[in-house]
Amino acid sequence: MSVFFDITHTTHYRYAQPVELGEHKVMFRPRGSHDVRVLATDLVVSPEPQDIRLISDVYSNSVALVKPQSPANELQVTCKFSVEHTGTRALDLPLNDNVLQYPFFYTDEERIALGHYLAPYYDDPTGELQAWADQFVLTDGPTGTRELLVAMTQTIKESMLYLTRFDEGVQTPYETLALKSGTCRDFATLMIEAVRRLGYAARFVSGYLYAPWLDDDDPAHVGAGATHAWLQVYLPGAGWIPFDPTNNLIGGTDLVRVAVARHASLASPVSGSWHGFPGDYLDMFVDVQVRKVAVTV
């Protein structure tokens, strides 16, 4: 089955008076692979850019380097995409026999390639995060390697409150555990750091979320209307498997990935610089529309 989406992503910055705009890094384009095919793309920048360069970054994400005309009192970046998503059969893909139960071990070659996704980003001086992660390892029988991840995904969804936050940055895992609330990027960061403590390779994913309520008024998913965040865990035999603890989604077609990175701070959709007085900055508006346009069998 293939699902076809039209995606429009707009970011609009406003300033009180014309400011000098520096180069901006734009990471909007969906990351194509065997399950996601990018059919069409369009990038519109206002004011008219002096230059646009398309590159692949160190994580092989597609990046547009944009140098807008300036001075200007606003900057608007609009990206439009059409994609085909065939879905990720996350719970059906077979694992290698030697990784069916936790703990398991990556091969030497896998550990070389996965090194920066295995190493925790945050220290855990009190062992709080390790203790939280350890609760998912069964003590009365064998623990399934994939089942542990499913249980952690479901627990975050059921025990923590999703709260929209427009400020930049991400909470530490300890802040999320203490508050029992956060955004999608906070929940993804918590789970990434927890599973790394258990020996899994995990990476942060930013992208787009299709929300069925846009079609049928059923608010099934939270996080729509802006970019979304989740994680992927590498399981030998199945590869990189998506887990969305914000919505308890595992695989499927509702998650359209854009960028992957070791940490959330390295996968920002738009980043750049401007020069002026601090009070010149007024606000930023982000709008993401993900529309299902067709389904084929």
C-alpha positions in Angstrom: 0.0 0.0 0.0 1.2 3.5 -0.8 0.0 6.7 0.8 0.5 10.0 -0.9 1.0 13.3 1.0 1.2 16.9 0.1 3.3 18.8 2.7 3.6 22.6 3.1 6.0 24.0 5.7 6.2 27.7 6.3 8.5 29.6 8.8 8.0 33.4 9.1 10.3 35.7 11.1 9.3 39.3 11.7 11.4 42.3 12.8 10.5 45.8 14.0 12.8 47.4 11.4 15.0 46.2 8.6 17.9 44.0 9.9 20.8 42.3 8.2 20.1 38.6 7.5 22.9 36.1 7.6 23.0 32.7 6.0 20.2 30.3 7.1 20.3 26.5 7.1 17.0 25.0 6.0 16.3 21.4 6.7 12.8 20.7 5.4 13.1 18.1 2.6 11.9 14.6 3.5 14.6 12.0 3.7 13.9 9.5 0.9 14.6 5.8 1.2 12.9 2.5 0.3 9.8 3.5 2.2 9.6 7.2 1.4 9.9 8.6 -2.1 10.0 12.4 -2.7 8.0 13.1 -5.9 8.2 16.9 -6.1 9.8 19.8 -4.2 9.6 23.6 -4.2 11.3 26.2 -2.1 10.2 29.9 -1.9 12.1 32.4 0.1 11.1 36.0 0.7 12.9 38.4 0.4 14.5 36.9 -2.8 17.7 35.0 -1.8 21.0 36.0 -3.1 22.1 32.4 -3.2 20.8 28.9 -2.5 23.1 25.9 -2.2 21.8 22.4 -1.7 24.1 20.0 0.2 24.1 16.9 2.3 25.3 17.3 5.9 27.4 14.9 8.0 24.3 12.8 8.7 23.3 12.7 5.0 20.4 15.0 5.6 19.3 17.3 2.7 20.1 20.9 3.6 19.5 24.2 1.7 21.9 27.0 2.6 20.0 30.2 1.9 21.5 33.7 1.9 18.5 36.2 1.8 18.6 39.7 0.4 18.9 42.2 3.2 18.3 44.5 5.0 14.7 43.3 5.5 12.1 43.4 8.2 10.9 39.8 7.6 12.1 36.4 6.4 9.7 33.8 5.1 10.7 30.3 4.0 8.0 28.1 2.4 8.7 24.5 1.3 6.3 22.3 -0.5 6.7 18.6 -1.1 4.8 15.7 -2.5 5.8 12.3 -1.1 4.9 8.6 -1.4 5.0 6.6 1.8 4.8 2.8 1.7 5.1 2.4 5.4 7.5 0.8 7.9 6.5 -2.6 9.1 8.3 -2.0 12.4 6.7 -4.8 14.4 6.7 -7.4 11.6 10.3 -7.3 10.4 12.3 -10.2 11.7 15.3 -9.6 13.9 18.5 -11.6 13.8 18.3 -14.7 16.0 21.0 -13.5 18.3 19.2 -10.2 19.1 15.7 -11.5 19.9 16.2 -11.2 23.6 17.8 -8.4 25.7 20.6 -7.9 26.3 22.0 -8.3 22.9 25.3 -7.2 21.3 26.1 -5.4 18.0 28.9 -6.7 15.9 32.3 -4.9 15.9 31.6 -3.4 12.5 28.1 -2.2 13.7 29.6 -0.6 16.8 32.0 1.4 14.7 29.2 2.7 12.4 26.8 3.3 15.3 29.3 4.8 17.8 27.8 8.3 18.1 24.3 6.8 18.4 25.4 4.5 21.2 27.1 7.1 23.4 24.8 9.0 25.8 24.6 12.7 25.2 23.9 13.5 28.9 25.7 12.4 32.0 23.7 10.5 34.6 25.6 11.3 37.9 22.8 10.1 40.2 21.8 7.0 38.2 18.3 8.3 37.9 18.0 7.8 34.2 19.6 4.3 34.4 17.1 3.3 37.1 14.2 4.6 35.0 15.4 2.6 32.0 16.1 -0.6 34.0 12.4 -0.9 35.0 11.7 -2.1 31.5 14.1 -5.1 31.8 12.0 -8.0 33.1 13.1 -9.8 36.3 10.7 -12.8 36.1 11.7 -14.0 32.6 13.4 -13.1 29.4 13.0 -9.6 28.0 12.3 -9.3 24.3 14.6 -6.8 22.6 11.8 -5.2 20.6 9.2 -5.7 23.3 11.2 -3.5 25.7 11.1 -0.6 23.3 7.4 -1.1 22.7 6.8 -1.0 26.5 8.9 2.2 26.9 7.1 4.0 24.0 3.7 3.1 25.5 4.7 4.1 29.0 5.9 7.6 28.0 2.6 8.2 26.1 0.4 7.0 29.0 2.3 8.5 32.0 3.4 11.9 30.6 1.5 15.0 29.5 2.2 16.5 26.1 2.5 20.3 26.3 3.2 22.6 23.4 6.3 24.8 23.9 7.5 27.2 21.2 10.8 28.1 22.9 13.9 26.7 21.2 15.8 23.9 22.8 15.0 20.7 24.5 14.5 19.6 28.1 17.1 17.3 29.7 15.8 13.8 30.3 15.8 14.5 34.1 13.6 17.6 33.6 11.1 15.5 31.6 11.1 12.8 34.3 10.6 15.3 37.0 7.9 17.3 35.2 6.2 14.2 33.6 5.4 16.5 30.7 7.1 17.9 27.6 7.0 18.3 23.9 7.6 15.6 21.3 11.3 16.5 21.1 11.5 16.2 24.9 9.9 12.7 24.9 12.1 11.6 22.0 15.2 12.8 23.9 14.2 11.0 27.1 13.7 7.7 25.3 16.9 8.0 23.2 19.0 8.6 26.3 17.2 5.8 28.2 17.7 3.1 25.5 21.3 4.2 25.0 21.9 3.5 28.7 20.6 0.0 27.9 23.0 -0.5 25.0 20.7 0.3 22.1 21.8 2.6 19.2 19.3 5.4 18.9 19.0 8.6 16.9 16.8 11.7 17.0 14.4 12.2 14.0 12.6 15.4 13.0 9.9 15.4 10.4 6.2 15.6 9.7 3.3 14.0 11.4 0.1 13.2 9.5 -2.9 13.8 11.8 -6.0 11.9 10.9 -8.2 14.5 12.5 -7.4 16.8 9.6 -9.6 14.4 7.6 -12.2 13.2 10.0 -12.1 15.6 13.0 -10.7 12.8 15.3 -7.8 14.3 17.3 -5.9 11.0 17.4 -2.3 12.4 17.2 -0.8 15.3 19.0 2.0 17.4 17.5 0.5 18.3 14.2 0.6 21.8 12.8 4.4 22.1 13.4 7.4 19.9 12.8 7.4 16.6 14.8 10.1 14.6 16.6 10.5 10.9 17.3 13.4 8.5 17.4 14.8 5.5 15.5 16.5 2.5 17.1 18.8 0.2 15.2 17.9 -3.5 15.5 20.0 -5.9 13.5 17.9 -7.7 10.9 15.2 -5.0 10.9 17.4 -1.9 10.6 16.3 1.6 11.8 12.9 1.3 13.4 10.8 4.4 14.2 9.3 4.9 17.7 7.1 7.9 18.5 6.5 8.0 22.3 4.4 11.2 21.9 1.7 9.2 20.1 2.6 5.6 20.8 3.3 5.2 17.1 5.7 2.4 15.9 6.3 2.4 12.2 3.4 2.9 9.8 2.9 5.7 7.3 2.0 8.7 9.5 5.6 9.7 10.2 7.5 11.4 7.4 11.1 11.8 8.4 13.2 14.8 7.3 16.5 14.7 9.4 18.3 12.4 11.7 21.0 13.4 14.2 22.7 12.4 17.5 20.8 15.1 19.4 17.8 17.4 18.8 19.9 20.5 18.7 21.6 19.2 15.5 18.3 18.7 13.5 16.7 22.2 13.7 14.4 22.8 10.7 15.7 26.4 10.3 18.8 28.0 11.8 20.7 31.1 11.0 21.7 34.6 12.0 20.6 38.2 11.9 22.2 41.5 13.0 20.4 44.3 14.7 19.2 45.5 18.1 17.8 42.8 20.5 14.4 44.6 20.5 14.1 44.3 16.7 13.0 40.7 16.9 9.2 40.5 17.0 8.1 36.9 16.6 8.3 33.7 14.6 5.3 31.8 13.1 5.5 28.2 11.9 2.8 26.4 10.0 2.9 22.8 8.8 0.2 21.2 6.7 0.3 17.5 5.9 -2.6 16.4 3.7 -3.3 12.8 2.6 -4.2 13.1 -1.1 -4.4 9.4 -2.2 -4.0 5.8 -1.1 -3.2 3.0 -3.5 -3.1 -0.7 -2.8 
